[in-house]
Amino acid sequence: MSDDRLPLGPRPETPEALADLVRREFGAAVPARPICPGHNAPMDYLTASFFGQEDALVWACRGGGKTYLAAIATVLNAVFDAPLTVLVLGGSFDQSNRLGVYIRDIVQRRDLAAGRVTRSRVTLRNGSQIHMLPQSEQAVRGRHVQKIRCDEVELFDPDVWRAVQFSTRSAAGVRGSIEVLSTLHRPGGLMQHLVNQARDAGAGRGAAAAPRAPGEEPPPGYRLIQWCLWEVIERCPDWRRCADCLLAEDCRGVAREASGFFRIDDAIAIEARSSRAAWEAEMLCLGPQREHVVFHEFQASRHVCNVAYCADWPLYRAIDFGYRSPLACLWVQVTPGGCVHVIDEYIRARLPLALHAREIRRRDPGPVAMTYVDPAGRQRESGTGQACTEILAAADMPCAWRASTIRDGLELIRCALAPAVGEPALVVAPRCTKLISAFNAYHYAPPGAAGAGSELPVKDGPDHPIDALRYFFVNRFRPRVGTHRDRY
């Protein structure tokens, strides 16, 4: 319950009442209408945060107001859900302090504080506390708070992020939850992993963010809330001519209906001085920057389509082995015209290979002509004395393999994605979500990172389904000399 001494009025009970309070008390007219298909409005975040009390993942454009909205959400929690503790973590000291500046300004202007306001801590007169710290294990471990907000999680250390997951505790009427706010610009980075995880779990539930019924539990996983430049750009006046505007190709007139705060002149200046890849990643939220991705040729509009099993064509499996890292299996067919269809995938970690084999056999849509695998799978393990290829052969899954370089396999895939003449010779079914994600995330190390300058891609997750696809191409589309088979 809110403390009557805190001058924000009664607790809002509807999204409309919340929007009125934010406009009246914070002077913020937060855009409330999504513009792009599948996106949310910034007001959807405040509504979900205030009423939902659920884990939320906010993917927004640079300058899209996410830090200021996180400050408003923090103060709303501290006032109306008191007494509770909110921990604010920034990806860097500057990021944490930027959010802290907003929070301290709101608290001091509204006379909400009890005692001295410091850079790292604010105590409200109703007993709520807000701690603002840069990300570090020392800042997280041992804390038990009701709310954690992580700003620019793309900059978080993986060990700190893992520690964050164990630091929330529910209190009377307040569910412990984590909110993540960030851009997404690093291929294979933490933010891309979280976005893919939320999408796979179906946690992005559209623009509506109505309050749940009393006692209704939120679904597990992070709720994905996404907006880009077009959700926050100011309304374009009639005197601006689309024919003369640098934004016209991406805008296509949507700014005529906008109601945001981002200045059009600022957007034009940013696009003029940035690369196309950076503009799409940072402002249009189309995914991570692609300067360092391996497969520039991959485009979902060209390479993802509804392909299904055809009993008249041979069926193959392609497997990349793993235990702690996931085992990846792809089911692949080749049309009479030579086009490769990836029709399904199975990717799972921490299972014995015999159990993987049983599940793979169960999922086979038809008779399999051959299973192509990592050549390293023929080596016997010291613990069991068996090779992976022997275990699969014993499960009636005869294997073939062929040694090759990583670059040779990648080049075969590139040629199929973008042949010199004609349409793509490689398409992927929409159900292969992890392979599609891997095409977008598989990357070389950027300048300044470990491994920068190497001609080999980074092995940080997306490599597993790509490696499986590589084994298929190397075995199926290269000469058969040197190919091996294991049969029982």
C-alpha positions as CSV (number, residue, x, y, z in Angstrom):
1,M,0.0,0.0,0.0
2,S,1.2,3.5,-0.7
3,D,2.1,5.8,2.2
4,D,-0.2,8.9,2.4
5,R,2.8,11.0,3.1
6,L,4.2,10.4,-0.4
7,P,2.5,12.8,-2.8
8,L,1.7,10.6,-5.8
9,G,-2.0,10.1,-5.0
10,P,-3.9,6.9,-4.8
11,R,-2.6,3.7,-6.4
12,P,-3.7,3.4,-10.1
13,E,-5.9,0.4,-10.7
14,T,-6.0,0.4,-14.6
15,P,-3.4,1.0,-17.3
16,E,-5.2,4.2,-18.2
17,A,-5.0,5.5,-14.7
18,L,-1.3,4.6,-14.6
19,A,-0.7,6.5,-17.8
20,D,-2.5,9.5,-16.3
21,L,-0.4,9.4,-13.2
22,V,2.9,9.2,-15.1
23,R,1.8,12.2,-17.2
24,R,0.7,14.2,-14.2
25,E,3.4,13.4,-11.7
26,F,6.4,12.8,-13.9
27,G,5.6,15.0,-16.8
28,A,6.1,12.1,-19.2
29,A,3.7,11.5,-22.1
30,V,4.8,7.9,-22.8
31,P,3.9,6.6,-26.3
32,A,1.2,4.0,-25.9
33,R,0.7,2.7,-29.4
34,P,2.9,0.2,-31.2
35,I,3.8,1.0,-34.8
36,C,5.7,-1.9,-36.2
37,P,4.2,-5.4,-36.4
38,G,5.0,-7.5,-33.4
39,H,6.4,-4.6,-31.4
40,N,5.1,-3.0,-28.2
41,A,4.7,0.6,-27.1
42,P,6.9,2.0,-24.3
43,M,3.8,2.3,-22.1
44,D,3.4,-1.4,-22.3
45,Y,6.6,-1.8,-20.3
46,L,5.4,0.5,-17.5
47,T,2.0,-1.3,-17.5
48,A,3.6,-4.8,-17.3
49,S,6.1,-3.7,-14.7
50,F,3.6,-2.0,-12.4
51,F,0.7,-4.6,-12.7
52,G,2.5,-7.7,-13.8
53,Q,5.3,-8.2,-11.3
54,E,6.9,-10.6,-13.7
55,D,10.4,-11.1,-15.2
56,A,10.6,-8.7,-18.2
57,L,13.1,-8.4,-21.1
58,V,13.0,-4.9,-22.7
59,W,14.7,-4.7,-26.1
60,A,14.6,-1.1,-27.3
61,C,16.5,1.3,-29.5
62,R,19.3,3.6,-28.6
63,G,17.7,6.8,-27.1
64,G,14.3,5.1,-26.9
65,G,13.7,6.2,-23.3
66,K,14.3,2.8,-21.6
67,T,16.6,4.2,-18.9
68,Y,14.2,7.0,-17.9
69,L,11.2,4.6,-18.0
70,A,13.2,2.2,-15.7
71,A,13.7,5.1,-13.3
72,I,9.9,5.8,-13.3
73,A,9.2,2.1,-12.8
74,T,11.6,2.0,-9.9
75,V,10.0,5.0,-8.1
76,L,6.5,3.6,-8.7
77,N,7.5,0.3,-7.1
78,A,9.2,2.0,-4.1
79,V,6.1,4.2,-3.5
80,F,3.2,1.9,-4.1
81,D,4.6,-1.5,-3.0
82,A,6.4,-0.3,0.1
83,P,8.3,-1.4,2.0
84,L,10.5,-3.1,-0.5
85,T,14.1,-3.0,-1.8
86,V,15.0,-2.3,-5.5
87,L,18.5,-3.1,-6.8
88,V,19.5,-1.2,-9.9
89,L,22.5,-2.6,-11.8
90,G,24.1,-0.9,-14.8
91,G,26.3,-2.6,-17.4
92,S,28.9,0.0,-16.4
93,F,29.5,2.6,-13.7
94,D,28.3,5.3,-16.1
95,Q,25.2,3.4,-17.1
96,S,24.3,2.8,-13.4
97,N,24.9,6.4,-12.6
98,R,22.8,7.6,-15.5
99,L,19.8,5.7,-14.2
100,G,20.7,6.8,-10.7
101,V,20.6,10.5,-11.8
102,Y,17.0,10.1,-13.1
103,I,15.9,8.3,-9.8
104,R,17.5,10.9,-7.5
105,D,16.0,13.7,-9.5
106,I,12.5,12.3,-9.3
107,V,12.9,11.5,-5.6
108,Q,14.2,14.9,-4.7
109,R,11.7,16.8,-6.8
110,R,8.7,15.0,-5.3
111,D,10.1,15.1,-1.7
112,L,10.0,11.4,-1.3
113,A,13.4,10.8,0.4
114,A,14.0,10.2,4.1
115,G,17.4,11.6,5.0
116,R,20.4,12.1,2.7
117,V,20.3,10.9,-0.9
118,T,23.6,9.4,-2.1
119,R,24.9,8.3,-5.4
120,S,24.4,4.6,-4.5
121,R,21.4,4.6,-2.1
122,V,18.0,6.3,-1.6
123,T,15.7,5.6,1.3
124,L,12.1,6.7,1.0
125,R,9.9,8.0,3.8
126,N,7.8,4.9,3.6
127,G,10.7,2.6,4.2
128,S,11.5,1.5,0.7
129,Q,15.1,1.4,-0.4
130,I,16.7,1.8,-3.8
131,H,20.3,0.8,-4.3
132,M,22.2,1.8,-7.5
133,L,25.4,-0.1,-8.3
134,P,27.5,-1.0,-11.3
135,Q,27.4,-4.7,-12.1
136,S,29.8,-6.9,-10.0
137,E,29.5,-10.1,-8.1
138,Q,30.2,-8.2,-4.9
139,A,27.1,-6.0,-5.6
140,V,24.9,-9.0,-6.2
141,R,25.9,-12.0,-4.1
142,G,24.3,-12.3,-0.7
143,R,21.5,-9.8,-1.5
144,H,17.9,-10.7,-1.3
145,V,15.7,-8.0,-2.8
146,Q,12.3,-7.8,-4.3
147,K,13.1,-6.1,-7.6
148,I,16.3,-6.1,-9.7
149,R,16.6,-3.8,-12.8
150,C,19.5,-4.5,-15.1
151,D,20.3,-1.6,-17.5
152,E,22.3,-2.5,-20.7
153,V,22.7,-6.1,-19.8
154,E,24.6,-6.5,-23.1
155,L,27.6,-5.2,-21.1
156,F,27.2,-7.7,-18.2
157,D,29.8,-10.2,-17.3
158,P,28.3,-13.8,-17.5
159,D,29.2,-14.6,-14.0
160,V,27.5,-11.5,-12.6
161,W,24.4,-12.3,-14.7
162,R,24.3,-15.8,-13.3
163,A,24.5,-14.4,-9.7
164,V,21.6,-12.0,-10.4
165,Q,19.3,-15.0,-11.0
166,F,19.5,-16.0,-7.3
167,S,19.1,-12.6,-5.7
168,T,15.4,-11.9,-5.6
169,R,13.0,-12.7,-2.8
170,S,9.2,-12.1,-2.6
171,A,7.7,-10.0,0.2
172,A,4.2,-9.4,1.3
173,G,2.2,-8.7,-1.9
174,V,5.3,-8.2,-4.0
175,R,6.7,-11.0,-6.2
176,G,10.5,-11.1,-6.6
177,S,11.3,-10.3,-10.2
178,I,14.0,-9.2,-12.6
179,E,13.8,-6.7,-15.4
180,V,16.3,-6.4,-18.1
181,L,16.6,-3.4,-20.4
182,S,19.1,-3.2,-23.3
183,T,19.9,-2.7,-26.9
184,L,20.9,-5.8,-28.9
185,H,24.0,-5.2,-31.0
186,R,26.4,-8.1,-30.3
187,P,26.0,-11.3,-32.3
188,G,26.0,-14.2,-29.9
189,G,25.9,-11.9,-26.9
190,L,23.9,-12.2,-23.7
191,M,21.1,-10.1,-24.9
192,Q,20.6,-12.1,-28.1
193,H,20.7,-15.3,-26.0
194,L,17.9,-13.9,-23.7
195,V,15.8,-12.7,-26.6
196,N,16.1,-16.1,-28.3
197,Q,15.2,-17.8,-25.0
198,A,12.2,-15.6,-24.5
199,R,10.9,-16.3,-28.0
200,D,11.5,-20.0,-27.8
201,A,9.5,-20.1,-24.5
202,G,6.7,-18.0,-26.0
203,A,7.2,-15.4,-23.3
204,G,6.6,-12.5,-25.7
205,R,2.9,-12.1,-25.4
206,G,2.0,-9.2,-27.6
207,A,1.3,-5.6,-26.9
208,A,-1.4,-6.0,-24.3
209,A,-0.3,-5.8,-20.7
210,A,-3.5,-5.8,-18.8
211,P,-3.4,-6.5,-15.0
212,R,-3.7,-10.2,-14.0
213,A,-6.6,-11.4,-12.0
214,P,-6.0,-11.5,-8.2
215,G,-3.9,-14.6,-7.3
216,E,-3.1,-15.3,-11.0
217,E,0.5,-16.4,-11.3
218,P,2.6,-15.0,-14.2
219,P,3.9,-17.5,-16.7
220,P,7.6,-18.6,-16.3
221,G,10.3,-17.0,-18.3
222,Y,11.1,-13.4,-19.4
223,R,8.3,-11.5,-21.1
224,L,9.8,-9.9,-24.2
225,I,8.8,-6.3,-24.7
226,Q,10.3,-4.6,-27.8
227,W,10.2,-1.2,-29.4
228,C,12.3,0.6,-32.0
229,L,12.7,4.2,-33.3
230,W,9.3,4.3,-34.9
231,E,7.5,3.7,-31.6
232,V,9.2,6.7,-30.0
233,I,9.8,9.1,-32.9
234,E,7.9,12.5,-33.0
235,R,5.0,13.0,-35.4
236,C,6.3,14.0,-38.8
237,P,4.8,17.4,-39.8
238,D,3.1,17.8,-43.2
239,W,5.7,20.2,-44.4
240,R,8.4,17.5,-44.5
241,R,8.5,15.7,-47.9
242,C,9.2,12.0,-47.9
243,A,11.0,12.3,-51.3
244,D,13.7,14.5,-49.6
245,C,14.0,12.5,-46.3
246,L,16.9,10.2,-45.5
247,L,14.6,8.1,-43.3
248,A,12.0,7.5,-46.1
249,E,13.2,4.0,-47.1
250,D,12.7,2.7,-43.5
251,C,9.9,5.0,-42.4
252,R,7.5,4.5,-45.3
253,G,5.3,7.1,-43.8
254,V,4.7,5.6,-40.4
255,A,6.1,8.7,-38.7
256,R,3.1,10.6,-39.9
257,E,1.1,8.7,-37.3
258,A,3.7,8.7,-34.5
259,S,3.3,10.4,-31.1
260,G,6.8,10.0,-29.5
261,F,9.6,12.3,-28.4
262,F,12.6,11.4,-30.5
263,R,13.4,14.3,-32.8
264,I,13.3,13.6,-36.5
265,D,16.3,15.8,-37.2
266,D,18.3,13.8,-34.6
267,A,17.3,10.5,-36.3
268,I,18.4,11.8,-39.7
269,A,21.7,12.9,-38.3
270,I,22.3,9.5,-36.7
271,E,21.5,7.6,-39.8
272,A,23.7,9.9,-41.9
273,R,26.8,9.2,-39.8
274,S,26.4,5.5,-39.0
275,S,26.8,2.4,-41.0
276,R,23.7,0.6,-42.2
277,A,24.4,-2.4,-40.0
278,A,24.7,-0.2,-36.9
279,W,21.6,1.7,-37.8
280,E,19.5,-1.5,-38.2
281,A,20.8,-2.9,-34.9
282,E,20.8,0.1,-32.7
283,M,17.8,2.1,-34.0
284,L,15.5,-0.3,-35.9
285,C,16.1,-3.3,-33.5
286,L,16.3,-5.8,-36.4
287,G,19.0,-7.8,-34.6
288,P,22.7,-7.7,-33.7
289,Q,25.1,-5.8,-36.0
290,R,26.2,-7.9,-38.9
291,E,29.6,-6.5,-39.6
292,H,31.2,-9.6,-38.0
293,V,28.6,-12.3,-38.8
294,V,29.8,-15.3,-40.8
295,F,26.8,-15.6,-43.1
296,H,26.0,-12.2,-44.5
297,E,24.1,-14.0,-47.2
298,F,21.4,-15.4,-44.9
299,Q,18.1,-13.5,-45.1
300,A,15.0,-15.0,-43.4
301,S,12.8,-13.6,-46.2
302,R,14.8,-15.7,-48.8
303,H,16.0,-18.7,-46.8
304,V,13.2,-19.5,-44.4
305,C,10.1,-21.1,-46.0
306,N,7.6,-23.9,-45.3
307,V,9.5,-27.0,-46.4
308,A,8.3,-30.4,-45.2
309,Y,9.4,-34.1,-45.5
310,C,8.9,-35.6,-48.9
311,A,8.9,-39.4,-49.0
312,D,10.2,-39.4,-52.6
313,W,13.5,-37.7,-51.7
314,P,16.4,-39.2,-49.6
315,L,16.5,-38.2,-46.0
316,Y,19.7,-37.5,-44.1
317,R,20.7,-36.6,-40.6
318,A,23.6,-34.4,-39.6
319,I,24.9,-34.4,-36.0
320,D,27.4,-32.4,-34.0
321,F,28.1,-34.2,-30.8
322,G,28.0,-32.6,-27.3
323,Y,27.2,-33.2,-23.7
324,R,27.8,-30.0,-21.7
325,S,27.5,-28.2,-25.0
326,P,24.3,-29.3,-26.8
327,L,24.2,-32.1,-29.3
328,A,22.7,-30.8,-32.5
329,C,20.9,-32.9,-35.1
330,L,19.4,-31.7,-38.3
331,W,17.1,-33.6,-40.7
332,V,18.0,-32.7,-44.3
333,Q,16.7,-33.5,-47.8
334,V,17.9,-32.7,-51.2
335,T,15.4,-32.0,-54.0
336,P,15.9,-33.5,-57.5
337,G,17.0,-30.0,-58.6
338,G,19.8,-30.0,-55.9
339,C,18.2,-27.6,-53.4
340,V,18.9,-28.5,-49.7
341,H,15.9,-28.5,-47.4
342,V,16.5,-28.5,-43.6
343,I,13.2,-29.7,-42.4
344,D,13.7,-30.2,-38.6
345,E,16.2,-29.9,-35.8
346,Y,16.9,-31.5,-32.4
347,I,19.2,-29.6,-30.0
348,R,19.7,-30.6,-26.4
349,A,22.4,-30.8,-23.8
350,R,23.4,-33.0,-20.9
351,L,22.0,-36.4,-22.0
352,P,23.9,-39.6,-22.7
353,L,24.3,-40.2,-26.4
354,A,22.2,-43.4,-26.2
355,L,19.2,-41.4,-25.0
356,H,19.8,-38.8,-27.7
357,A,19.8,-41.6,-30.3
358,R,16.5,-43.0,-29.0
359,E,14.9,-39.5,-29.2
360,I,16.3,-38.8,-32.7
361,R,15.1,-42.2,-34.0
362,R,11.6,-41.4,-32.6
363,R,11.6,-38.1,-34.5
364,D,12.7,-39.5,-37.8
365,P,10.0,-38.6,-40.3
366,G,11.0,-41.5,-42.6
367,P,13.8,-43.8,-43.5
368,V,17.2,-42.2,-43.2
369,A,19.8,-42.9,-45.9
370,M,22.8,-41.8,-43.8
371,T,23.9,-39.9,-40.7
372,Y,26.8,-37.5,-41.2
373,V,28.8,-36.7,-38.1
374,D,31.8,-34.9,-36.7
375,P,34.9,-36.9,-37.6
376,A,36.0,-36.5,-33.9
377,G,33.1,-38.8,-33.0
378,R,35.1,-41.9,-34.1
379,Q,37.6,-41.5,-31.2
380,R,37.0,-43.8,-28.2
381,E,36.2,-42.2,-24.9
382,S,38.5,-43.1,-22.0
383,G,35.5,-43.6,-19.6
384,T,33.3,-45.9,-21.7
385,G,35.8,-47.3,-24.2
386,Q,33.3,-46.6,-27.0
387,A,33.3,-44.0,-29.8
388,C,30.2,-41.9,-30.5
389,T,30.0,-43.4,-34.0
390,E,29.9,-46.9,-32.4
391,I,27.1,-46.0,-30.0
392,L,25.0,-44.6,-32.9
393,A,25.8,-47.6,-35.1
394,A,24.6,-49.9,-32.3
395,A,21.3,-47.9,-32.3
396,D,20.9,-48.6,-36.0
397,M,22.2,-45.2,-37.0
398,P,25.1,-45.9,-39.3
399,C,27.4,-42.9,-39.6
400,A,29.6,-41.3,-42.3
401,W,32.2,-38.6,-41.8
402,R,34.8,-36.8,-43.8
403,A,37.7,-34.7,-42.6
404,S,37.7,-31.1,-43.8
405,T,38.6,-27.6,-42.7
406,I,36.0,-25.3,-41.1
407,R,36.5,-22.8,-43.9
408,D,35.8,-25.4,-46.6
409,G,32.5,-26.3,-45.0
410,L,31.4,-22.7,-44.4
411,E,32.2,-21.9,-48.1
412,L,29.9,-24.7,-49.2
413,I,27.1,-23.3,-47.1
414,R,27.7,-19.8,-48.4
415,C,27.5,-21.0,-52.0
416,A,24.2,-22.7,-51.3
417,L,22.8,-19.6,-49.6
418,A,23.8,-17.3,-52.5
419,P,24.8,-19.2,-55.6
420,A,26.3,-17.3,-58.5
421,V,23.2,-17.9,-60.6
422,G,19.6,-18.5,-59.7
423,E,17.7,-18.9,-56.5
424,P,19.1,-20.1,-53.1
425,A,20.1,-23.7,-52.9
426,L,19.5,-23.9,-49.2
427,V,16.2,-23.2,-47.3
428,V,15.2,-23.9,-43.7
429,A,11.8,-24.7,-42.2
430,P,10.5,-22.1,-39.7
431,R,10.4,-24.8,-37.0
432,C,14.3,-24.9,-37.0
433,T,14.4,-21.8,-34.8
434,K,17.8,-22.5,-33.3
435,L,19.5,-23.0,-36.7
436,I,17.9,-19.8,-37.9
437,S,19.1,-18.0,-34.9
438,A,22.6,-19.5,-35.4
439,F,22.8,-18.1,-38.9
440,N,22.2,-14.7,-37.5
441,A,24.5,-15.0,-34.5
442,Y,27.5,-17.1,-35.8
443,H,30.3,-14.5,-35.9
444,Y,33.9,-13.7,-36.0
445,A,35.5,-12.0,-33.0
446,P,35.2,-8.2,-33.3
447,P,38.2,-5.9,-33.0
448,G,39.5,-5.8,-29.4
449,A,37.9,-9.0,-28.4
450,A,39.7,-12.3,-27.7
451,G,40.5,-14.0,-30.9
452,A,40.2,-10.8,-33.0
453,G,41.8,-11.2,-36.4
454,S,41.3,-15.0,-36.6
455,E,39.8,-16.4,-39.7
456,L,37.8,-18.9,-37.7
457,P,34.4,-18.0,-36.1
458,V,33.9,-17.7,-32.4
459,K,32.7,-20.9,-30.6
460,D,30.2,-19.5,-28.2
461,G,26.9,-21.4,-28.8
462,P,25.7,-20.7,-32.4
463,D,28.4,-23.0,-33.8
464,H,26.7,-26.3,-32.9
465,P,23.8,-26.3,-35.4
466,I,26.1,-24.7,-38.0
467,D,28.7,-27.4,-37.4
468,A,26.0,-30.1,-38.0
469,L,25.0,-28.4,-41.3
470,R,28.7,-28.2,-42.2
471,Y,29.1,-31.9,-41.8
472,F,26.2,-32.5,-44.1
473,F,27.6,-30.3,-46.9
474,V,31.1,-31.7,-46.6
475,N,29.9,-35.3,-46.9
476,R,27.1,-34.8,-49.4
477,F,28.6,-32.2,-51.8
478,R,32.3,-33.1,-51.8
479,P,34.0,-36.0,-53.5
480,R,33.5,-39.3,-51.6
481,V,37.2,-40.1,-51.4
482,G,38.2,-40.3,-47.7
483,T,34.6,-40.7,-46.5
484,H,34.2,-43.3,-43.7
485,R,31.3,-45.3,-42.4
486,D,30.7,-47.2,-39.2
487,R,28.2,-50.1,-39.3
488,Y,27.4,-53.0,-37.0
